[in-house]
Amino acid sequence: MCTSHDHAPGEAPQAGAGRRGFLRVTALLGATAAAVTALPAVTAEAATPAWRPDPRSRRFTLAVMPDTQYLFDGPSIDKAPVEAALRYLLEHGREENIVFLSHLGDLTQNGAAEEFAAIGEAFRLLDRRGVGYSVLAGNHDVKSSTTDQRGATPYLDAFGPHRFEGQSTFGGACADGYNTYHRLEAGGGEWLVLALDWRLSPQGYAWAKEVLAKHPRTPVILTTHELVVEDDTLSEYGQQLWDRLVEDHDQIFLALGGHYWPAARATRKNAAGHEVHLHLTNYQNRYFGGAAMIRLYRFDLDRGVIDVETLSPWILGRAAKGLNELERQEMELSGDADRFSVEIDFRTRFSGFAPVPARPARPVPTILLPGTVAYWRFDKPVDGTTGTVRDLSGRGNDLSAVTVGGGTLGWSADHHPDQPGHGSLEFQGFKSPLRGAYLKTVDDAPLNASTFEDGYTIEAFYRLPADWDPDHNAWSGLVSRSGTGGAAGKTADDPDEPPATLSLSNDREPQWAVRPLNQQGIATNWGQETPLETWWHLAVVNDGRHTTFYVEGCPVLRNPKASSVGITSADLPWLLGGYEYGGKIDQIFHGRLGDVRIVARALPVTSFMNH
């Protein structure tokens, strides 16, 4: 029979606070439990990999441990679950790229010296390995409702600033010692963890604001003991913390607290109009006082997401020995507040205080690699009826504008962030009735007769607007050749199709369709669907034997392995923004087109214009 602990005033179970399950991932039990089953003793910790998180990896993990107070409660102290959790972090630190651990307070039940001695000894597992971590005082740790000006306590003796001075992540502490900050090198940049006492004084607020002011371009994760009380609701003190600190400091994008249960989440928009994610993490009401649950916040900067998982290494380590009824029940439970993902466009979210410097325009000569036969960029508007776009390669492959149905060419300073030129042409094509404007090479352009037997690279930047409609805009060409395959002696497949076209399908999939010199039919390379209102870079690379298609420098799946040599020519102009069928203009591009370059050889990805 299991008996429950008494709850301290202000920590009574919330409405609906029944048992909530530990998060258990089947793969973790199957693949990882074997590694966790025999958790190494303290004397064997040297066998674990060194704690060396990769500061450049775009994936990294922040570990969080909430209230452990019931494990350190007077005569019933049991530090094994905490030690199991800390060893798990040491063992999996490299594969998870764990950069830091934050404890959310209420380390102990009574704030007694002997309780802190026990948990302090457990945390020496991290101290001995130089692992960065933070702790903060919860109400049980200081047994007081006073603020951080309370003076000396056993908490401060065990986990005061002196404990962290040897850590590479330690940034500093306030004068009273109850508030600290920590700097993390992760994801190629600096992040800051602000570990705040459970009740800030005016001096504490002033200190926190001073820390933020000294690190104005650093993203901040705020940790405290009390913040969220239930889904979408802050506690009275949590609201004070929001009003007096979080709301006006855009750097704080994630705030974590414990104290109440069950686990919950809230979001608020700060004064800058950006979302701040606020999470309640606490499992002390569950079997074995929460069994030293840890929560893993897995940051993936490229995917723009934080994947959150919650688990108890202590219970997982006992799985091979056989679990009791309550352990099995806990391992079968999960909840939306325990395992979830937070989508964050980190670049956009941090742009208000840490904007990424815009890449400057690059001089034309730096883009003219050996073999460049044509390079067009749109740094200024083009007259819709008589304008000419010069070929900056100096090879004479100039472009002239062609209008259909009274269409015109617009111009925008908008461009791909990695585009050499800082401007783009706005094509306004429409299928039925056909109207718009496009560009074609002049009649005597050397490019018109080129067949590229030794290979080629064709690159283009483009962006589709929100009103792009497949019924009126599909199958328009970004870069294509005039004429028909039939006129060039290539009669297989559809002889009315042009010799080559880089087009967009009705599903916005880029396609390279070409009639190589060594075959009668059409060879095609397909990219994936490209979303609207986003700049994209395409590259078609032929090495004289076969063709590889790249989207944003990444090879696509549907790259045929068949031999493909050169490009059939009908000695007719190339088109930008236009597509011919049966020798007549059939469709005009609708969207923005940036720099276009053609090189008479295969380029490596590192030489593409977006590098």
N, C-alpha and C positions, 0 to 999 in steps of 0.2 A: 504494500500500500504506500502511495506517495502522498505526502502532505505538502500544502502550499506554504510559501513564505508570506508573512504579513507585508502589506504595501505601506510605504511611508506616505504621510499626508501629501496630497497633490499628485500622487502617482497611482491612484486607483485605476483599475482596468477601465478602458474607454468602452463606450457603447459598442457592442458587437465584437468585443475583444476576446473571442474564443481562441482555442489553440489554432495557430497558423503554422503551416508546415515548413520545415527546413527545405530549402531548395536542393533538390537532388537531380543532377543530370545523369542520365543512364550511362552515357559514355564515360563520365567521371568515375562512376562506380566500377564499370567494367574495365576501363583502361588504366585509371589512375589509382584505384583503391589498392591494387597490388603493390604499387610503389609506396602507398601511405600505410599499408597494413602494419608493417613493423617499423613504427616511427623510431628513429635512432635515439639512443640515450644522449644525454648532454655530453658524455665523454666521447661519443662517436661523431660529434658535429663537424669535426674537421674533414669528414668524408664528403660532406655536401659541397656543391660547387661554390666558388667564391661569389660574393655579392658584388657584382659589377654590372649594374644596369647600363644598357646602351643609350646614351643621351641623344643619339642621332636618329634612332629608329622612330618611324612614324606611328608605331604601336607601343604603348606602354600601359602599365597597370598601377593604379593607386589602391592599396588595401585599406579597409576600414574595419575597426573592431568596436562595437558598441558596448554598452553596460555589462561589466563582468562582476558586478557587486556581490551576487549570491555565491560566487565561487570563493570569495574572500570575506567571509562573514564569521568573525570571531573564531570559536573553536572548530567550525566546520570548513576550514580552509582546504581547498583542493585545487592546486595549480596545474594539474595534468592537462585539462582541456586547453588552457591558455598556452602552455608549452607546446602542445600538439599543433595548435594553430600557428605559432611562431616558427616551429620547425618546418611546417608545410611551406611557409613563405620562403624560408631559406632554401628548401629543396627545389621549389618551383620558381624561384626568383629569376633564373636565367631564361627559362622557356616562356614565362609570363612577362618578362621584362618589368618586374615589380620595382618601382622607383621609390616607394615610400609607404609607410603605414601610419594611419591616423586613428588614435583611440578617442572616443567621443565622451569620455568622462564616466563617473561612477565606477572607478576601478575597484573600489571596495564598498562594503556595506556600512561600516561604522567609522571609517576614517581613522582607524587605530593604527598605531605604529607597527604592531605585529602583522596586520593585514597588508600594510604597504611593504613590509620587509619581504613577505611572500611573493607578492606580484612584482616587486622590484627585482627579486632574484630571477623570476621567470623572464623578465625583459632583458636580463643580462645576456640571454641567448642572442639578442640583436646587438647589444653593446659590443660583445666580443667580436662580432663580425663586421662592425662598422655600418650597420644598416640604419638608414635614416628613418626616424619616426617622431611623432608628436603625441603628447597626452595633454589633457586639460582637466580641470577640477569640476566634477559634478557635485550636486548638493550633498550626496552621501560622503563624498571624499573630504568635505570640510565641515559637515554637520552644522551648517550655518546658512542663514538666509542673507547674510551680509554680502557686500560686494567684494571685489578683488583687493580691497584695502584692509582685509581682515588680519593681516600679519602672519606670524609663523604658525605653521601647522605640520603634522606628520606628512601630509601630501607634499608640501614644499620641501621638506627634508629629503624625501625620496625622489621626487620628480621635478625639483626646481631647475632653474637654468643651468646649474653646474653639471647636471646629468648630460646635457646635450652639447656642451662646449667642445667636445672632441669630434662631433659629427660634422661631416663636410656639408650637410644640408642646413645646419643651424644658422639662422640669420640674426637672431637677437631676442631679447625679452624686455618687458616693461620693468620699471623700477621695483614694483612689488613682487615680480617673479611669476605671477599667475597667468600672464599672456605671453605667447611666444610666436615667432614667425619662422618659416623654414623655406628655403629656396631649392627648387628641384630643377635639374637639367634633364629635360625630356622632350622628345619630339623635335629636336633641333633648336629648342629655345628654352627660356626660363619660365617657370611657373612658381607661384607662391602659395603656401598653405598658412593660413592665419588661424592659430589655435587659441580660442578665446575662453576665458573663464565663464562659468555658468551664469554669473551676474556681473556685468560690466559696470564699473563706476564711471563718473564723468572723466576721471583721469584715464580709465581704460579705453573709453571711446576716443579720447584725444590721442592716446598712443596709437590705436589702430589706424586712425586717419593719418597720422604722421607716417606710419609705415607705408600706407597706400600712396601717399604723396611722394615718398622717396623712391617708389617703384611704379611710376605712372604708366609704363607700357607693359606691365606684367599681368597676365591673367591670374586670378586669385580664386582659390577654393577656401571657403570659410568653414571652419569646424567649431562647433559649440555643443553644449550639453542639451539645451532646450531650445527648440525652434518650431517644428511642426507638431500639432497635437492630433490631427487626423487628416484624411485626404482633403486637400484644398483649404485647409484651415491652419492658421498659425496660432500658437499659444499667445497669451497676453504679453509675455516677455519676448517671444519670437516676433510679435508685431512691433514691439519697441525697437528691437534690433534692426528690423527692416526699416523702420521710419528714421532711425538715428544714424544708421551706417550703410546698410546694403543698398537702399533705393537710389541714393545719390552717387554711388561708386560703381560705375559701369564695369570695372575690372572684375567684380565679383559675379561669376557666372554660375557657380555651384555652391550651395550651402548645405551642410550636413549636421544633423543633430540626433540625439537619442532621447532618454528620459521617459517618454510615453511609449505605449504600444497599443495596437499592433503597428507594423510598418506602414508607412503612408508616404504620399508625395503631394507636392503642391508646386505651382508655378506662379510667378508674379512678373509683371512688366515693370522694369525700373524707369527712372526718370528719363533715360535715353531711349526708351521704347523697346528695349531688348528684354527677352525672357531670361529670368533667373530661375534655376531649378533648385528646389528646396526639398530635402529628403529626410524622413524620419526612419531611423534604423535602430531597432531594439528588440531583443529576443529573450530578455531575462524571465519573461513569464512562461517560457517553454521548458520542456524537460531538461533537467540538470542545469537550471539557471541560464539556459541558452547555449550551454556547451561551448562557450567561447566562439560563437559564430563569427565568421569574417565575411565581409562583402568585398568583392573584387570589381572595381571600376576600370574596365578595359577601354582605354582611349584608342581610337583609330582615326587619325587625322585625315587620312586619304578618303575614307568612307564617310567622314563627317558624322561619327556616332560614338557614343559611350555605351558599351554593352555591360550590363550589370548582372552579377551572379552572386548568390549567397549560399554559403556552405559551412559545415562544421567538420574540419579535418579530424577532430577527436572521434566523432561518430563514424566517419568513413574509415578511420584506422582500426576501429573495433569490428568492422563488418565481417572480416574473415573469422573472427572468434565467435560469431553468433551474437545477434542483437536481441535485447529484451523487447517486450511488447511496446513500451513507450518509444524506444529508439526507432523501432520499425514504423510506428505511426508517424513520427516526426519526419522520417526520410521519405515517406510517401506523399507528404504535403508540399504544396508550393502555392505561390500567390503572385498576382500581378505587381505587387509592391516589393517582391523579393527577387524577381527575375524579369528584367525589362531592358529596353534600349532607349536612350535619349539621343535624338537627332539634333546635331548642332553643326551648322556651317561655320567652322571655327574661324575661317578667314573673315567672313562677314561679321560674325558676332564680335570679334575683337578689333574690327576696323576702326571703331570710334576712339580707342585709346592706343592701339598698336597697329596702325595701318601698314600694310605691306607696300613698300615704295613701288610706284609704278615703274615698269621697265622703260627706259628711255628709247626713243626711236634710234635705229642703228643706221649709220651712213651706208649709202648704196654700195660703195666699193667692198665693204665687208660681206655683202651678200652675193657678190659676183665670184662664186667659186669657179675654179677651172672647169671648162665644159659648159658653162651657162650660155644658153642660146637665146633665152628670152627672160626678162624680168620686168613685171609691171606692178606698180604700186600707186595708190590713189591718195596722195597727200593733199590734193586740192580737187575741187569740183571739175566735172567734165561737161562741156556744152552738149546738150541732148541731141543736137542736129548736126553740128559741124565740128565738134570737138575731136581732138586727137590725143591719144595716150602714147607717150614715147616709150619705146623699149629701152630700158635703162641698161641693158647689157651692151648696147652699142652695135648690135647685130642688124639693126634695121627692121625688126619685127614690130613696127608700130601698129597701133590699133586705131580704128575709126568707128564712130558711133553710127548705128543703124536704127531708125525708129520704125515702129509698126503701129498703125492705128492712132497716131498722135502721141505715143508714149514718150517719156523722158527718162533721163538718168538723174537720180538725186545723189547727194553726197552726205556723209556723216563723219564726224570725228571718232565715232565708235570703232573699236578694233579689238581683235584678239589680244589679251594681255601680253603674249609673247610674240606678237607680230612685229617685224622690223619697221614697217611704215605705220604711221598713226593716222589712218583714215580708211574709209571704205566707200565703195559705190553702192547706191541703193537702186536695185532693179525692181521694177513694179510690173512684172509680167502677169498676164491673165490669159487663160486658155480660150474661152469662147464668149464673145468674139476675141480673137487674138489681138493683143495690144501690148505695148511695152517698148523697150529699147535694149539693144545689146551691142557688143563690140566685136569687130572682126579684124584680122590682120590685113594690112594693105595688100593689094594684088601682087606686088613684086617682093613681098617678104620672103626671105630665104627659108623661113620655117615651113612655108606651104609645101615645099617639096621634100622635106626631111622625112626619113624612114627609120632612123635610130637603130640600125642593125646591131650596134655594139652595146645597146642599153640606153636607159633614160630614167629620169626622175621628174615627175610632174607634181607640183605642190600647189595647194590653194587653201585659203582661209574663208570660211563662210558662216553666216548666222541667219537663221530663219525667224521671221516675226511671228507674233502670237496669232495673226490672222491668216497664216499659211493654211491653205485649203487643198487637200489632195485632189478634189474634183477639178480645180482650176490651176493648180501649181505643180502637180506631180510630173516627174520625168523631164524636168527642165535641166539643161546642161550647165554645169559650172565652167567646164573647159571641154570643147569638142572640136571635131574636124568637119568641114563642109563636104558635101558630096555623098555618094552612096557606095556601098560595097560592090554593087553590081557594076557601076561605072569604072571601078578600079579592078575589075576582073574577079571579084570575090562574090560568087553567086550562092554559096551555101547559106543556110538559115534564111533570114529575111534580107534579100538583096537591096531593099530600100533603106535599111539602117545605115548610118554613117560609118566611116572607117574607124572612128574612135569617139567615145564620149564618157566623160566623168559626170554622172547624173545623179539625181535624187529620186528614189521610187515614191510610190504613193504612201509608203510607211516611213518615209524620210530616211531610208537606208541609202547611203552612198554606194554607187556601183560604177566600176570601171569596165566598160564593154569595148573590146578592141578586136580588130581583124589583124592578127599577126601576119608577117610576111610568109611564115612557114605553114599556114593552114588556110583553108577556104572559109571555115566557119568563124563564129564570134566566140572569143574567150572572155569570161566574166569573172571579176573579183567583187565580193560583196562585203560591205560593212554592216554594222548593226544600226538599229533605229537611233537617230540623233535627236534629242529633245529640242523644242523650240526655245527661242530667246537665249541661246547659248552659243558662244563662238566655238568653232571646231576647226581643226587643222587636218587636212588629208594629204597623203603622199602615196603616189603610185611609183614603185621602184622595179625596174626591169634590169637584170644583170646580163642581158644578151642571151639568156637561156629560159628564164621563167620570171613571172611577175609576182610581187608581193605588195599587198595593199595595207596601208597603215592609217589608223584613226588616232589622233593625238599621240603619234609616235609608237602606237601599239599595233602589232600585226593582228589582222582580223582572222576569224576562223575559216571563212570560205575563200581561201587562196588556193586555186587549183595548182596541182603539181605538174600539169602537162607543159610540154615545151612551148614557149612563146617567144618568138624572135621579132623584134622591131614592130613598126606600126605602118600599115598600108596607107599609101597616100594617093589622092586623086589630083594632086597639084592644085588644091583649092585652099582658101583661107581657113585659119583656125578661128573659133568663136569663143568669146567669154560671155556667159549668160544666155547663150542661144543654143538651140538644138534643132537640127534639120532632120526631116524624114522625107524620103523620096526626092531629095535635092532641094526641098523648100523649107523655110523656117516653120517649125511646127509648135514650138513652145519656147517661152522666155522665162528666165529665172525670176523668182519673187523672193527677195531677201537682200542681205548685204554681202558683198564680195570684197575680201581684202587682198593682200599681196598674192600674186601668182608668179611662180618661177618654173621654168623648164630647163633641165640640165641634160646634156647628151651623154650621160653615164649614170651608173647606179651610185647613189649616195648612201652612206651609213646613216642611221638614225641620228647620231650625234652631229651630223651636218645639216639636218633639216632646219628650216627657217624658224621653227618654234624652239630651237635650242640656243 
